[in-house]
Every structure is written in C-alpha cells, then in structure tokens.
C-alpha cells in the first residue's frame, strides 16, 4: 500500500513540474503579444538562465510546423513561396555559437510575427535587464520593427528596443547600469542588458548594439533566412561594401570635405569637462 501511495506522489510531482513549466511558457507567450503600441518596460522576477551552448555541430533543428494557410486574397503569392523549415546557417561564421532555445528568444520570434501582423517588418527584439550580483531578471523591453509604419528606415526592432530601454533607464550604456544613475529601481549596484533578436542583426543594428554597450547578443534566424525569395531583406550589399575602400564603393558615393572648421566641435567637447560624456565603443 505504501509503495502505491509513494508511486502516486511521485507521479503527481512529475506532472506538476510539467504543468508548471507549461504555465511559465504560456505566461511568456501571453506577454509576447502585448498592445502593439506598448513601449514601457515589463517587470519580471526570476533568475536569468544563460543560454546553454550546443556542442554538436550536427544538430537537427526542430520546426514548429507553423505555415500559414493560403487565402483567396493571397493565393498566387502564397503558392509561389513555400514555408521555410530550417535556418540557413552553412556559413562558417555560425560554427560554435549555437545555443538552445529559451523563453526570451521565443518571445523575440513571437514579437516578430506580431510586427508583421501590424504591417511592420518580420523582426522582433527583446532586451533583458539582469542584476549582476543576484543574476535575477529585473525587467525587459520589447522592440518591434516600425520602419514601414513610421516611415523611419532606422526603426528596426533592435534599435527600437535600445531606444526605449536607454531612455527609460536614463543611461546610454546598457552594458553597465549603475544604481545611482538609473531612473528605474535595482537592488544591486550594477546591472546589465542582454539583447535577443529574432534575426541576425544587420550592420546598423549591430553597430547600435556596440554603441549601447551591450555585450551579449542572441539571435535566431540568420541573415540568409532573411534574404530568401519572398522575404528579400538582404544586407549582403552592405556587408560587401563595408569591406571596400571608400573610392571603390559603387552604391553610395562618399567624399571627405577638407574644411577649416572640421575640428571645432571636437575641440570644444574635449576642453569642457562639464559636458556629459558618452560612448561605449573602444578599440
């Protein structure tokens, strides 16, 4: 009899853990589709789990089988483009960086899907603020792609999230947030932010991440996934142009003007110590 009772208790505990895990995931899923205009931080309580690295180079990627059905309005276009089933990551640049999925990257992907449904680009980002001492998540921000809606070519998801996080925290370095400088509360002396992006950040967004002082980026889809026919968000041209000297670039003409007052702003800046200093990129 005792053995039966003990078995029942073990089974109950096992299924309780599964139910709890599903509830947590459901909470994340619900938070992934907030009001599209929501830009304020969302408070969060829980220990941040660092993404676990996948050591094997031959990983079979799981696919959630999401493939929207064709409608009468988009029948011809829908039939032309098949749903992608796996990331395109044959480039050597992706070797050794694969990590397992977690709630934050799934949230970023859900944000990307919501962005599309609201007329934006298929991109989403999540910035997570973590307390350095306790490792607990303090809050997070969601960034949608607003480029088309706001007629702003720079309003990519990552930049949208960075702008809101920095503005609400009142800092320009999201990689090292001091308690006395932050507009938002934090228990520890220091905290930092990590950014999750639904897609490999473009050159502009990656530069913004560097300037913001963020030292950890996790992305899902690759830039090759973003460039497939039907999606057509390719930044190959920018990648290639950035490696060339200015005189060899063919898309944008770049010139350096030799003028007498080119250093005036720099000289004023470096000789006035009362000016607020910023900038988080160094050699």
DANORPE-V198549 format. One line per field, one symbol per residue. phi: phi as a letter, one per 40 degrees, with the letter a starting at -180 (. if undefined). A space follows every 10 residues. Layout:
BEGIN
phi: ???
END
This chain:
BEGIN
phi: .ccccccccc cccccccccc cccccccccc ccbcdcccbc cbcabicccc dccccccbbc ccbcgcadcc bccbdccccc bcccbaccbc cccccgbcbc cacccccccc cccccccbgc ccbaabbbcb ccccgcccaa bbbccbdccb fbccccdccc ccdccccccg bbbccabcdc cccbcacccb aabbbbbcbd dcdccccccc ccgcbabbbb ccccccccdh cgbbbdccdc cccccdcccb cbcbbbccbc bcbdcccccc bbcccccahb bbc
END
